[in-house]
Amino acid sequence: MLRIKSAFPNVLIVLALTLLAADKPKLVKVKVAERITISIPQDWKPMDAMDFTQRYPSVRAPLAAYTNDERTADFSVNISATQWPDSNIEMAREFFKSSLLNTFDKVDMIQEGVHEINKKKFAYFEFESRVNGNRQQEGFQDPILRYTYIQYLVEPGKTLVFSFNCPRRIKDQWQETAREMMKAIKIK
């Protein structure tokens, strides 16, 4: 009887880990441009231009943008208008950080830095953000709380931007997947 009782916690731990692993989405590779391959959850679908424009207003259309069935979690690949004369990733990282901090009313940085993925150096930022609502405008009174993982690859004449976004309330559901998606990026 003592053996059964002492084995029970181990069985529960194995069962919990199995359930957590089964819940993680399977990633599939997608070629988004001549030199760019990403990995996204297999059930995600491309966003159409109208969907992307409504949710992420920008003067430049993305190279690619994908979303889950509920349209709550998104991943996009863009070419930034920012051009760098050299590949000083640390200077670029400070510029990108400043831009992010100015975009939102509040930013809580989870992690940031420069890391190497498949022999390329990326500046990255993982954070939670808040955009305050507008008390005078009906329908826009509540703050918007988001989780974002964004990476920048500075190349001669352009910057590639890889961005994962979802509401902060479902961050725990997507955080590990977002990190895996970012680590799977391949640029030739």
C-alpha positions as CSV (number, residue, x, y, z in Angstrom):
1,M,0.0,0.0,0.0
2,L,2.9,2.4,0.8
3,R,4.3,1.9,-2.7
4,I,1.1,2.8,-4.4
5,K,0.7,6.0,-2.3
6,S,4.3,7.1,-3.1
7,A,3.9,6.4,-6.8
8,F,0.7,8.4,-7.1
9,P,2.3,11.9,-7.2
10,N,4.7,10.7,-9.9
11,V,1.8,9.4,-12.0
12,L,0.0,12.7,-11.6
13,I,3.0,14.7,-12.7
14,V,3.5,12.5,-15.8
15,L,-0.2,12.8,-16.7
16,A,-0.1,16.6,-16.3
17,L,3.0,16.9,-18.5
18,T,1.4,14.7,-21.1
19,L,-1.7,16.8,-21.2
20,L,0.3,20.0,-21.4
21,A,2.3,18.6,-24.3
22,A,-0.8,17.4,-26.1
23,D,-2.3,20.9,-25.8
24,K,0.6,22.6,-27.6
25,P,-0.1,23.3,-31.3
26,K,2.0,21.5,-33.9
27,L,4.0,23.9,-36.0
28,V,4.3,23.6,-39.8
29,K,6.9,25.3,-42.0
30,V,5.6,28.0,-44.4
31,K,7.7,29.8,-47.0
32,V,6.6,33.4,-47.0
33,A,9.2,34.8,-49.4
34,E,12.2,33.7,-51.5
35,R,14.5,33.6,-48.5
36,I,12.1,33.5,-45.5
37,T,10.6,30.4,-43.9
38,I,8.6,30.5,-40.7
39,S,6.7,27.9,-38.6
40,I,3.1,28.5,-37.6
41,P,0.4,26.3,-35.9
42,Q,-0.9,23.9,-38.5
43,D,-4.5,25.1,-38.2
44,W,-3.7,28.8,-38.7
45,K,-4.9,30.6,-41.8
46,P,-3.6,33.5,-43.8
47,M,-5.2,36.9,-43.1
48,D,-6.6,38.7,-46.0
49,A,-5.6,42.3,-46.7
50,M,-8.8,43.7,-45.3
51,D,-8.6,41.7,-42.1
52,F,-4.9,42.8,-41.6
53,T,-5.7,46.5,-42.4
54,Q,-8.6,46.6,-39.9
55,R,-6.5,45.1,-37.1
56,Y,-3.1,46.5,-37.8
57,P,-3.3,49.8,-39.7
58,S,-0.1,50.4,-41.6
59,V,1.1,52.0,-44.8
60,R,2.9,48.8,-45.8
61,A,1.2,45.5,-46.4
62,P,2.9,42.6,-44.6
63,L,4.8,39.9,-46.5
64,A,2.6,37.5,-44.7
65,A,0.1,37.5,-41.8
66,Y,-1.6,34.5,-40.2
67,T,-4.3,34.1,-37.5
68,N,-5.9,31.3,-35.5
69,D,-9.6,30.3,-36.1
70,E,-10.8,32.6,-33.3
71,R,-8.8,35.5,-34.8
72,T,-7.3,36.2,-31.3
73,A,-3.6,35.2,-31.9
74,D,-1.7,36.6,-34.9
75,F,1.7,36.3,-36.5
76,S,3.1,38.6,-39.2
77,V,6.2,39.2,-41.2
78,N,6.9,42.7,-42.4
79,I,9.7,44.8,-44.0
80,S,10.2,47.9,-41.9
81,A,10.6,51.3,-43.5
82,T,13.6,51.8,-41.2
83,Q,16.8,51.4,-43.1
84,W,20.2,51.0,-41.4
85,P,23.5,51.8,-43.1
86,D,25.2,49.0,-41.2
87,S,24.2,46.0,-39.1
88,N,24.8,47.6,-35.7
89,I,22.2,45.4,-34.0
90,E,22.7,47.0,-30.5
91,M,22.0,50.5,-31.8
92,A,19.0,49.3,-33.8
93,R,17.7,47.5,-30.7
94,E,17.7,50.7,-28.7
95,F,15.9,52.5,-31.5
96,F,13.3,49.7,-31.8
97,K,12.8,49.7,-28.0
98,S,12.2,53.4,-27.9
99,S,9.7,53.1,-30.7
100,L,7.8,50.4,-28.8
101,L,7.8,52.3,-25.6
102,N,6.3,55.3,-27.5
103,T,3.6,53.2,-29.2
104,F,1.9,52.1,-26.0
105,D,0.7,53.8,-22.9
106,K,2.4,51.2,-20.7
107,V,4.9,48.4,-21.5
108,D,5.9,45.7,-19.1
109,M,9.0,44.0,-20.6
110,I,9.2,40.3,-20.0
111,Q,12.5,39.8,-21.8
112,E,14.6,41.7,-24.4
113,G,18.0,41.5,-26.0
114,V,19.9,40.2,-29.0
115,H,20.0,36.5,-29.8
116,E,21.2,34.3,-32.7
117,I,18.7,32.1,-34.6
118,N,20.0,30.0,-37.4
119,K,23.2,32.0,-37.7
120,K,21.4,35.4,-37.8
121,K,21.3,38.0,-35.0
122,F,17.8,39.3,-34.0
123,A,16.9,42.1,-31.7
124,Y,13.9,40.8,-29.7
125,F,11.3,42.1,-27.3
126,E,8.7,40.1,-25.3
127,F,6.2,42.3,-23.4
128,E,2.8,43.0,-22.2
129,S,1.3,46.3,-23.3
130,R,-1.6,48.6,-22.5
131,V,-3.3,51.2,-24.6
132,N,-5.7,53.3,-22.6
133,G,-9.2,53.7,-23.7
134,N,-10.8,57.0,-24.8
135,R,-13.4,58.0,-22.2
136,Q,-15.1,60.3,-24.6
137,Q,-15.6,57.8,-27.4
138,E,-18.3,55.2,-27.2
139,G,-17.0,51.7,-27.7
140,F,-13.4,52.6,-27.0
141,Q,-13.5,53.2,-23.3
142,D,-11.7,50.1,-22.0
143,P,-8.0,49.7,-22.2
144,I,-6.5,47.2,-24.7
145,L,-4.2,44.7,-23.0
146,R,-1.9,42.7,-25.3
147,Y,1.0,40.2,-25.2
148,T,3.6,40.7,-27.9
149,Y,6.8,38.9,-29.0
150,I,8.6,40.8,-31.7
151,Q,11.9,40.3,-33.4
152,Y,13.9,42.5,-35.8
153,L,16.5,41.3,-38.3
154,V,18.6,44.2,-39.6
155,E,20.0,43.7,-43.1
156,P,21.6,46.1,-45.5
157,G,18.9,48.5,-46.7
158,K,16.0,46.9,-44.8
159,T,14.7,45.4,-41.5
160,L,12.6,42.3,-41.3
161,V,10.0,42.4,-38.5
162,F,8.4,39.2,-37.1
163,S,5.6,39.8,-34.7
164,F,3.3,37.6,-32.6
165,N,0.3,39.2,-30.8
166,C,-2.6,38.1,-28.7
167,P,-4.8,39.5,-25.9
168,R,-3.0,39.4,-22.5
169,R,-5.8,37.3,-21.0
170,I,-4.7,34.3,-23.2
171,K,-0.9,34.9,-23.0
172,D,-0.3,31.8,-20.9
173,Q,-2.0,29.7,-23.6
174,W,0.3,31.1,-26.4
175,Q,3.6,32.2,-24.9
176,E,5.6,29.0,-25.4
177,T,4.2,28.6,-28.9
178,A,5.2,32.2,-29.7
179,R,8.7,31.6,-28.5
180,E,9.0,28.4,-30.5
181,M,7.7,30.2,-33.6
182,M,10.4,32.9,-33.2
183,K,13.2,30.3,-32.8
184,A,12.1,28.5,-36.0
185,I,12.5,31.5,-38.3
186,K,15.0,30.7,-41.2
187,I,16.5,33.4,-43.4
188,K,18.8,32.3,-46.3
